[in-house]
């Protein structure tokens, strides 16, 4: 192919470079897996013979990146009960009862997505499940993936009784008599794992492929997989080696325990033609706010005796992160509550003293949902990435005030405050916990409203982002968080040819219209890998 010969031309549309308006255009030409040229007005003669996609007024953006999601879990939703839409406990129980009727006695019933805040604050109990599935072990993950609801049969199989102590970093919820209720938080879930059949390689492979297909449908060509296990990583190597996945993956290895296997290999960047990078480790500092596992500086407003679960303190974070940094790995710390964020920031500050080049390591704080205002400036001082999920704010706003109290709300889901402090913001979905669609995240960031438009003024509207800032979360910010801003995140000659084609221009849409925009095409590595049904 000649140096200026295009392999694909997209024309008669709006091309948003996300650099500046002067670099936007009406056409873009690709050559192989790179952007060759873009411009406005008439297409140069030398590109006119290339295979062409008539945009018919559609808008081209840099392809979306989800900076925090769980690829395997996205695909596993097809293999277990999906409880995310259940608005009442009775709906969950009906789904479990139906699955029990369909399975032989003794077979495990799995599910994901229940949320007790949708039907009231009280946690459900094992007795609820015993009534509808007495002959099956039942294991249901809460929507935040930090708590499980199980029945008596599974508790008995695991030997969990009144006398079982809470493990470090976990909690077994109990009734007034000390009996386990069937709710286990964070590391208490590990007591159950030896008694659960693992997903087979065939099931995991199918789930990874399904998850990648789901990404392409919403315009995502790259995903930062938050907490990837060694077993799943091996399957990714196999799938990408065979060319079957068609998704770029930036892997965050799961927990401090992953370092032993990863460190001897060192960072692995751009494997399989730029489709897999393994150079980050994710540490878990606390649990989740919805299950009251997020570590807070002061007790929960709606549970005065509880401050959450601190899984790692400053010393433990600094020790694990120091090992990772010494071997060239990026560190991402899951920190939701204000105490967890503070412990993380203190550890990162210590690391800057030990590693003068730590700023180049682009340390990340995953979630950063509750930040004490006094700690906000540290994000800029330390050059940190705040890896945020805008949809968490609009999902949690129903109960955030009652759980945190008015004194902590100024630091809750404070995306604009973090940006003003100098943090680099990267955007993700945390799917399957929230909807995978980046456009849903953009809507949440811009409006701070649910899909029905509530509250009319927005939840803490002073923390809204502009449409440009919100799109940057899933393009330029996410690329920067993975050291990929030289290759991805904006449209310019020489960049990777990963594009998302939208039905309308989000810059011109009213906020309520953002949810009506569709992804019509997804282009990965220069090839169309998704076309919405009915597009022409």
KELO-794889 format. One line per field, with one value per residue (C-alpha): residue number from 1; x, y, z. Coordinates in Angstrom, 3 decimals, always signed. Example, Ala and Ser with C-alpha at 12.3 -4.5 7.8 and 13.67 -1.06 7.14 Angstrom:
resi	[1, 2] $
xx	[+12.300, +13.670] $
yy	[-4.500, -1.060] $
zz	[+7.800, +7.140] $
! end
This chain:
resi	[1, 2, 3, 4, 5, 6, 7, 8, 9, 10, 11, 12, 13, 14, 15, 16, 17, 18, 19, 20, 21, 22, 23, 24, 25, 26, 27, 28, 29, 30, 31, 32, 33, 34, 35, 36, 37, 38, 39, 40, 41, 42, 43, 44, 45, 46, 47, 48, 49, 50, 51, 52, 53, 54, 55, 56, 57, 58, 59, 60, 61, 62, 63, 64, 65, 66, 67, 68, 69, 70, 71, 72, 73, 74, 75, 76, 77, 78, 79, 80, 81, 82, 83, 84, 85, 86, 87, 88, 89, 90, 91, 92, 93, 94, 95, 96, 97, 98, 99, 100, 101, 102, 103, 104, 105, 106, 107, 108, 109, 110, 111, 112, 113, 114, 115, 116, 117, 118, 119, 120, 121, 122, 123, 124, 125, 126, 127, 128, 129, 130, 131, 132, 133, 134, 135, 136, 137, 138, 139, 140, 141, 142, 143, 144, 145, 146, 147, 148, 149, 150, 151, 152, 153, 154, 155, 156, 157, 158, 159, 160, 161, 162, 163, 164, 165, 166, 167, 168, 169, 170, 171, 172, 173, 174, 175, 176, 177, 178, 179, 180, 181, 182, 183, 184, 185, 186, 187, 188, 189, 190, 191, 192, 193, 194, 195, 196, 197, 198, 199, 200, 201, 202, 203, 204, 205, 206, 207, 208, 209, 210, 211, 212, 213, 214, 215, 216, 217, 218, 219, 220, 221, 222, 223, 224, 225, 226, 227, 228, 229, 230, 231, 232, 233, 234, 235, 236, 237, 238, 239, 240, 241, 242, 243, 244, 245, 246, 247, 248, 249, 250, 251, 252, 253, 254, 255, 256, 257, 258, 259, 260, 261, 262, 263, 264, 265, 266, 267, 268, 269, 270, 271, 272, 273, 274, 275, 276, 277, 278, 279, 280, 281, 282, 283, 284, 285, 286, 287, 288, 289, 290, 291, 292, 293, 294, 295, 296, 297, 298, 299, 300, 301, 302, 303, 304, 305, 306, 307, 308, 309, 310, 311, 312, 313, 314, 315, 316, 317, 318, 319, 320, 321, 322, 323, 324, 325, 326, 327, 328, 329, 330, 331, 332, 333, 334, 335, 336, 337, 338, 339, 340, 341, 342, 343, 344, 345, 346, 347, 348, 349, 350, 351, 352, 353, 354, 355, 356, 357, 358, 359, 360, 361, 362, 363, 364, 365, 366, 367, 368, 369, 370, 371, 372, 373, 374, 375, 376, 377, 378, 379, 380, 381, 382, 383, 384, 385, 386, 387, 388, 389, 390, 391, 392, 393, 394, 395, 396, 397, 398, 399, 400, 401, 402, 403, 404, 405, 406, 407, 408, 409, 410, 411, 412, 413, 414, 415, 416, 417, 418, 419, 420, 421, 422, 423, 424, 425, 426, 427, 428, 429, 430, 431, 432, 433, 434, 435, 436, 437, 438, 439, 440, 441, 442, 443, 444, 445, 446, 447, 448, 449, 450, 451, 452, 453, 454, 455, 456, 457, 458, 459, 460, 461, 462, 463, 464, 465, 466, 467, 468, 469, 470, 471, 472, 473, 474, 475, 476, 477, 478, 479, 480, 481, 482, 483, 484, 485, 486, 487, 488, 489, 490, 491, 492, 493, 494, 495, 496, 497, 498, 499, 500, 501, 502, 503, 504, 505, 506, 507, 508, 509, 510, 511, 512, 513, 514, 515, 516, 517, 518, 519, 520, 521, 522, 523, 524, 525, 526, 527, 528, 529, 530, 531, 532, 533, 534, 535, 536] $
xx	[+0.000, +1.386, +2.281, -0.713, -3.208, -6.129, -7.639, -10.865, -12.408, -15.159, -16.721, -19.735, -19.920, -18.508, -15.084, -14.309, -10.585, -10.988, -7.891, -9.227, -11.921, -9.381, -8.373, -11.925, -13.185, -15.785, -13.751, -11.058, -8.858, -7.311, -4.366, -4.208, -4.492, -3.447, -5.096, -3.654, -5.307, -8.400, -9.774, -12.814, -14.508, -13.697, -11.894, -8.475, -8.386, -5.787, -8.226, -11.350, -10.736, -10.513, -13.340, -15.682, -18.198, -20.689, -21.327, -24.524, -24.077, -22.963, -20.215, -16.831, -15.016, -11.911, -13.085, -14.167, -12.011, -13.554, -10.945, -12.474, -14.598, -14.607, -14.629, -15.205, -18.028, -19.747, -19.917, -20.788, -24.110, -25.486, -24.614, -26.243, -29.306, -29.189, -30.837, -29.914, -33.425, -35.136, -36.893, -38.125, -36.801, -39.755, -38.590, -35.203, -36.855, -39.127, -36.103, -34.296, -37.384, -37.724, -34.061, -34.441, -37.314, -35.155, -32.055, -31.543, -31.343, -27.877, -26.831, -25.532, -27.723, -25.638, -26.824, -25.546, -26.946, -29.333, -29.443, -31.207, -31.316, -33.859, -36.371, -35.282, -32.138, -32.419, -30.260, -32.107, -31.381, -30.628, -34.154, -35.583, -33.582, -34.242, -37.960, -37.623, -34.553, -34.072, -32.449, -29.880, -26.904, -27.551, -24.850, -26.010, -23.551, -24.649, -24.505, -21.275, -19.531, -18.393, -21.145, -22.925, -26.289, -26.351, -28.713, -28.348, -27.311, -24.215, -23.359, -23.500, -21.350, -18.722, -19.014, -19.925, -21.632, -22.117, -18.582, -16.919, -14.876, -14.869, -11.727, -9.397, -10.857, -14.248, -17.488, -20.151, -23.372, -25.220, -28.610, -29.226, -28.412, -25.100, -26.350, -25.027, -27.741, -26.418, -24.716, -20.920, -18.809, -15.509, -12.912, -15.521, -16.612, -13.357, -14.774, -17.274, -15.004, -13.668, -17.278, -18.206, -17.582, -15.386, -16.349, -14.875, -12.404, -15.117, -17.525, -14.864, -13.878, -17.479, -17.902, -14.806, -15.964, -19.457, -18.005, -15.829, -18.831, -20.807, -17.958, -17.954, -21.712, -21.270, -18.241, -15.522, -12.332, -10.165, -10.961, -8.944, -9.737, -9.770, -8.525, -7.682, -6.949, -4.056, -6.523, -8.378, -5.114, -4.036, -7.282, -6.786, -3.350, -4.875, -7.766, -5.617, -3.020, -5.769, -7.078, -10.529, -11.150, -11.167, -10.762, -7.724, -7.157, -5.115, -4.766, -4.675, -3.569, -5.669, -4.202, -0.835, -0.801, -0.497, +2.896, +4.751, +3.924, +4.051, +7.247, +9.695, +8.096, +8.141, +5.738, +4.436, +3.345, +1.568, +1.412, -0.404, -0.056, -1.076, -4.019, -2.751, -0.727, +0.066, +1.817, -0.503, -1.588, -4.793, -4.774, -7.963, -7.953, -11.614, -15.014, -18.057, -20.389, -23.635, -22.821, -21.226, -17.813, -16.198, -13.793, -14.886, -13.115, -16.284, -19.196, -21.897, -24.764, -27.301, -25.204, -23.521, -21.563, -19.903, -17.025, -16.575, -13.681, -10.099, -8.418, -4.984, -3.507, -0.889, +1.977, +0.549, -0.236, +3.231, +4.883, +2.895, +2.975, +6.705, +7.326, +5.269, +6.941, +10.404, +9.654, +8.056, +4.377, +1.697, -0.350, -4.134, -5.700, -9.401, -10.361, -13.978, -14.378, -12.606, -10.443, -9.361, -8.562, -6.530, -4.524, -3.840, -2.750, -0.406, +1.135, +1.543, +3.211, +5.706, +6.392, +7.227, +9.967, +11.323, +10.904, +11.663, +10.330, +6.973, +5.143, +5.932, +4.325, +0.868, -0.477, -4.221, -7.004, -9.899, -13.356, -12.394, -16.082, -15.737, -12.746, -12.278, -11.994, -8.663, -7.294, -8.425, -5.313, -3.082, -4.433, -2.843, +0.259, +1.069, +0.037, -2.573, -5.184, -8.695, -10.329, -13.999, -17.341, -19.912, -22.874, -22.037, -23.018, -26.463, -27.063, -26.010, -27.638, -30.859, -29.177, -25.856, -27.043, -28.555, -25.464, -22.833, -24.598, -24.554, -21.071, -19.457, -21.459, -19.133, -16.460, -18.772, -18.573, -16.770, -15.523, -15.158, -13.421, -10.905, -10.312, -9.881, -7.353, -5.250, -6.218, -6.298, -9.768, -10.258, -13.752, -15.134, -18.356, -17.380, -19.567, -21.418, -22.064, -23.247, -24.307, -21.372, -22.291, -19.840, -22.655, -24.581, -21.521, -21.216, -24.881, -24.381, -21.281, -22.955, -26.382, -25.885, -29.416, -30.963, -32.383, -35.762, -34.176, -34.227, -33.443, -34.307, -31.404, -28.985, -27.291, -24.751, -24.839, -21.727, -19.764, -21.042, -18.596, -18.939, -19.622, -15.991, -14.704, -17.067, -16.013, -12.375, -12.974, -13.515, -10.967, -7.989, -8.116, -8.437, -5.615, -3.364, -4.164, -2.728, +0.288, -1.345, -1.992, +0.602, -1.453, -5.080, -7.599, -7.687, -7.911, -4.732, -2.508, -0.399, -2.705, -4.284, -7.385, -9.837, -13.022, -16.563, -19.270, -22.321, -25.756, -25.539, -23.035, -22.952, -21.515, -24.729, -27.180, -29.216, -28.248, -31.463, -30.757, -27.413, -29.166, -30.875, -27.591, -26.658, -23.349, -23.720, -20.218, -17.172, -13.824, -10.929, -7.426, -8.742, -11.559, -15.296, -15.991, -19.547, -22.369, -25.695, -28.519, -30.308, -27.402, -26.522] $
yy	[+0.000, +3.407, +5.765, +8.015, +5.328, +4.963, +1.625, +3.195, +6.624, +7.994, +11.111, +13.454, +13.687, +15.475, +14.342, +15.467, +15.219, +16.134, +18.282, +21.644, +22.787, +23.767, +20.112, +18.814, +17.881, +16.302, +13.296, +10.976, +8.564, +5.413, +3.407, -0.038, +0.395, +4.067, +7.380, +8.715, +12.130, +14.103, +17.349, +19.349, +20.109, +18.192, +14.896, +15.061, +13.252, +10.758, +9.302, +9.145, +5.650, +4.086, +1.911, +4.456, +4.721, +7.520, +8.976, +10.723, +13.393, +11.096, +12.070, +10.377, +10.378, +8.642, +5.193, +4.953, +3.388, +2.093, +2.858, +0.558, -2.477, -6.254, -8.043, -11.572, -10.489, -8.650, -11.878, -14.082, -12.279, -14.628, -17.663, -16.635, -14.836, -11.161, -9.399, -5.808, -4.857, -6.326, -3.484, -5.630, -8.513, -10.597, -10.288, -11.730, -14.580, -15.400, -15.605, -17.900, -20.111, -20.453, -21.419, -23.952, -25.621, -25.878, -27.363, -30.748, -30.630, -29.821, -27.690, -24.210, -21.221, -18.169, -14.619, -11.069, -7.596, -7.439, -4.089, -3.783, +0.005, -0.468, -1.993, -0.466, -0.294, -3.631, -6.456, -9.648, -12.887, -16.532, -17.377, -15.596, -17.871, -20.991, -20.567, -20.698, -22.914, -25.262, -27.998, -25.880, -23.843, -20.211, -17.598, -14.114, -11.248, -7.750, -5.213, -3.714, -7.139, -6.618, -8.530, -11.848, -13.169, -16.913, -19.475, -21.805, -24.741, -22.910, -21.539, -25.063, -26.441, -23.811, -24.456, -20.839, -20.667, -18.362, -19.172, -18.306, -15.136, -12.325, -12.683, -9.685, -7.332, -9.046, -9.201, -11.855, -10.016, -11.452, -11.109, -10.142, -13.680, -13.808, -16.134, -15.413, -13.746, -14.929, -11.644, -11.743, -8.707, -8.483, -10.990, -12.955, -14.201, -16.135, -18.558, -19.711, -20.013, -23.544, -24.731, -23.108, -24.785, -22.560, -21.476, -23.793, -22.547, -23.008, -20.823, -18.194, -18.152, -17.707, -14.950, -13.065, -13.201, -12.056, -9.226, -8.063, -8.099, -6.040, -3.495, -3.154, -2.538, +0.562, +1.920, +0.630, -0.673, -0.714, -1.767, -1.423, -4.698, -3.924, -6.935, -9.585, -13.055, -15.200, -17.753, -15.129, -13.603, -16.980, -17.207, -13.681, -14.660, -17.617, -15.696, -12.793, -15.174, -16.737, -13.313, -13.973, -11.296, -8.047, -5.788, -4.062, -4.934, -3.013, -5.469, -4.549, -7.670, -8.660, -7.692, -7.885, -11.659, -11.250, -9.607, -12.840, -14.236, -10.941, -9.334, -11.843, -11.291, -7.516, -5.170, -6.500, -3.728, -3.898, -7.653, -9.172, -6.072, -3.648, -5.614, -6.565, -4.660, -6.087, -3.434, -2.524, -4.032, -3.204, -3.018, -3.135, -0.620, -0.891, -2.241, -0.527, +2.178, +0.394, -2.517, -0.211, -1.693, +1.558, +2.759, +6.115, +8.505, +8.777, +6.338, +5.918, +8.317, +5.469, +2.916, +4.806, +1.776, +1.124, +2.789, +0.187, -2.150, -1.002, -3.808, -2.137, +0.662, +3.202, +0.884, -2.079, +0.070, +1.594, -1.818, -3.462, -0.401, -0.004, -3.566, -2.908, +0.409, -1.029, -3.465, -0.916, -1.593, +1.049, +0.955, +1.353, +1.505, +0.803, +3.469, +4.529, +5.900, +9.012, +7.002, +4.630, +7.573, +9.251, +6.088, +5.761, +9.369, +9.109, +5.946, +7.559, +10.582, +8.275, +6.575, +9.903, +10.340, +6.839, +6.963, +10.462, +9.387, +8.295, +11.054, +9.261, +6.102, +7.729, +6.330, +5.788, +6.012, +3.869, +5.274, +8.123, +8.406, +10.129, +12.452, +14.684, +18.248, +18.645, +15.728, +16.940, +19.057, +15.978, +14.596, +17.483, +17.716, +14.047, +14.032, +11.328, +9.838, +9.711, +6.784, +7.634, +6.142, +8.923, +6.531, +5.615, +9.143, +8.910, +5.361, +6.179, +9.600, +8.018, +7.164, +9.041, +11.786, +9.374, +7.173, +9.917, +12.826, +16.430, +17.128, +14.600, +15.355, +18.150, +15.514, +12.882, +12.126, +15.453, +15.124, +18.846, +19.464, +16.733, +18.131, +21.634, +20.253, +18.995, +15.332, +13.695, +12.167, +8.849, +7.465, +3.976, +2.123, -0.540, -2.805, -5.011, -3.002, -0.093, +0.047, -0.455, +2.379, +5.320, +7.551, +6.702, +7.777, +10.975, +11.737, +11.146, +13.352, +16.206, +16.145, +14.437, +13.090, +9.662, +8.666, +10.129, +13.542, +13.534, +15.471, +18.380, +20.460, +17.521, +15.811, +18.304, +20.134, +22.149, +18.953, +18.602, +18.297, +19.902, +17.709, +18.084, +17.136, +14.178, +12.842, +13.269, +10.826, +7.979, +9.071, +11.254, +10.739, +6.970, +6.826, +8.859, +6.548, +3.656, +5.576, +5.447, +9.110, +8.925, +6.276, +6.730, +9.145, +11.752, +11.759, +12.829, +11.451, +8.557, +7.605, +4.165, +3.860, +3.173, +5.183, +5.369, +6.608, +8.130, +8.851, +12.494, +15.018, +15.040, +18.562, +19.802, +17.644, +18.858, +16.955, +14.916, +13.916, +12.261, +9.008, +8.945, +8.943, +5.515, +3.938, +3.136, +1.838, +0.791, +0.680, -1.178, -1.269, +0.163, -2.368, -2.056, -4.525, -3.433, -1.942, -1.279, -3.228, -1.084, +1.255, +1.912] $
zz	[+0.000, -0.949, +1.862, +1.289, +0.257, +2.684, +3.653, +4.928, +4.524, +6.767, +5.301, +5.295, +9.070, +12.085, +13.302, +16.844, +17.527, +21.235, +20.822, +19.705, +17.302, +14.655, +14.409, +13.994, +10.567, +8.323, +7.149, +8.445, +6.501, +7.972, +6.733, +8.301, +12.057, +12.091, +11.364, +8.137, +7.908, +8.821, +7.592, +6.648, +3.370, +0.204, +0.614, -1.100, -4.417, -3.242, -0.663, -2.831, -4.192, -0.722, +0.671, +2.213, +5.026, +4.437, +7.903, +6.794, +9.430, +12.221, +14.669, +15.018, +18.367, +19.635, +20.699, +24.315, +27.010, +30.224, +32.890, +35.510, +34.733, +35.147, +31.815, +33.097, +35.383, +32.537, +30.560, +33.538, +33.869, +31.223, +33.383, +36.668, +37.972, +37.056, +39.993, +39.164, +38.075, +41.154, +42.967, +45.858, +47.901, +46.759, +43.146, +44.105, +45.986, +43.057, +40.758, +43.200, +43.604, +39.825, +39.476, +42.318, +40.481, +37.349, +39.017, +40.668, +44.482, +45.736, +42.738, +43.541, +42.680, +41.828, +41.326, +41.189, +41.641, +44.618, +46.390, +49.711, +49.398, +46.601, +49.018, +52.347, +54.416, +56.224, +54.901, +53.918, +55.789, +55.171, +56.347, +53.300, +51.003, +53.089, +52.462, +48.654, +48.132, +51.097, +49.008, +47.152, +48.328, +47.345, +46.779, +45.738, +45.341, +46.205, +43.371, +44.774, +44.688, +48.286, +50.090, +49.620, +50.772, +51.347, +52.822, +55.781, +53.609, +52.373, +55.826, +57.235, +54.426, +55.258, +59.002, +59.767, +63.150, +66.107, +67.205, +63.879, +64.331, +61.809, +59.690, +59.364, +56.781, +56.784, +58.722, +59.310, +60.017, +63.007, +64.675, +68.272, +69.459, +67.592, +64.838, +61.335, +59.279, +55.920, +54.954, +54.664, +53.819, +51.980, +53.237, +55.172, +51.764, +51.559, +54.154, +51.515, +48.487, +49.200, +49.098, +45.787, +42.444, +40.295, +36.815, +34.195, +31.580, +28.964, +30.948, +31.555, +27.899, +26.801, +29.378, +28.214, +24.602, +25.600, +27.661, +24.772, +22.433, +24.950, +24.988, +21.213, +21.201, +23.372, +21.529, +23.874, +22.280, +25.417, +28.970, +32.165, +33.913, +37.622, +39.637, +37.085, +38.425, +37.196, +35.785, +33.764, +32.564, +31.185, +29.224, +27.867, +26.628, +24.837, +23.300, +22.173, +20.794, +18.702, +17.652, +19.041, +21.662, +19.629, +22.653, +24.129, +27.788, +30.339, +33.200, +36.874, +38.715, +41.698, +45.041, +46.734, +46.295, +42.526, +42.850, +43.558, +40.124, +38.224, +39.483, +37.971, +34.559, +34.885, +33.081, +29.763, +27.439, +24.092, +23.690, +20.696, +18.581, +21.311, +22.689, +26.154, +28.729, +32.161, +34.228, +37.100, +40.393, +42.248, +46.043, +48.099, +50.941, +51.984, +51.015, +49.498, +50.732, +49.890, +52.190, +54.805, +54.179, +53.006, +55.708, +57.142, +59.513, +61.630, +62.083, +59.483, +60.049, +59.720, +61.684, +64.536, +65.714, +62.364, +60.507, +57.753, +57.012, +56.551, +54.629, +54.389, +56.455, +55.397, +56.261, +54.327, +51.293, +51.255, +51.569, +48.749, +46.494, +47.062, +45.865, +42.754, +41.955, +42.432, +39.603, +37.273, +38.004, +38.335, +41.549, +41.664, +45.120, +45.632, +48.188, +48.630, +52.160, +53.431, +55.853, +53.079, +50.810, +53.557, +54.293, +50.567, +50.183, +53.166, +51.744, +48.316, +49.914, +51.650, +48.347, +46.720, +49.287, +48.631, +44.843, +43.487, +40.086, +41.537, +39.686, +36.437, +37.860, +37.628, +40.898, +40.817, +43.373, +42.213, +43.092, +45.500, +46.347, +49.730, +50.137, +53.147, +51.775, +53.536, +51.512, +48.103, +47.370, +47.765, +44.488, +42.632, +44.814, +44.187, +40.513, +41.114, +38.831, +40.264, +38.491, +38.940, +37.963, +37.433, +37.548, +41.149, +42.158, +40.596, +41.847, +45.414, +45.725, +47.053, +50.335, +50.340, +52.695, +55.224, +55.169, +55.250, +56.914, +55.663, +57.013, +54.641, +51.497, +50.309, +49.721, +48.214, +44.478, +44.159, +40.602, +39.870, +43.189, +42.422, +38.960, +40.362, +42.851, +39.954, +39.752, +36.335, +35.989, +34.207, +33.750, +34.029, +34.676, +37.227, +35.086, +35.759, +38.954, +36.792, +33.156, +30.789, +28.419, +28.489, +27.263, +30.445, +32.427, +30.423, +31.125, +34.863, +34.958, +33.088, +34.770, +38.180, +37.581, +37.150, +33.776, +34.736, +35.240, +39.030, +41.059, +38.729, +40.029, +40.043, +42.969, +44.305, +40.957, +41.758, +41.016, +37.443, +34.580, +31.160, +28.145, +27.035, +30.486, +30.657, +27.249, +28.252, +31.110, +28.639, +26.042, +26.896, +30.669, +30.415, +27.863, +30.163, +33.078, +31.027, +29.645, +26.204, +25.427, +22.654, +20.869, +21.861, +23.325, +20.559, +16.775, +15.002, +12.240, +13.497, +16.367, +16.540, +14.376, +17.202, +16.575, +17.889, +15.512, +17.200, +15.788, +16.907, +18.203, +22.038, +21.979, +20.370, +22.332, +25.268, +28.425, +28.432, +24.799, +25.631, +26.547, +23.144, +21.210, +19.876, +19.005, +15.301, +14.532, +16.505, +14.711, +16.308, +14.871, +11.612, +11.107, +11.708, +14.536, +15.323, +13.280, +14.926, +13.357, +10.816, +10.114, +6.486] $
! end
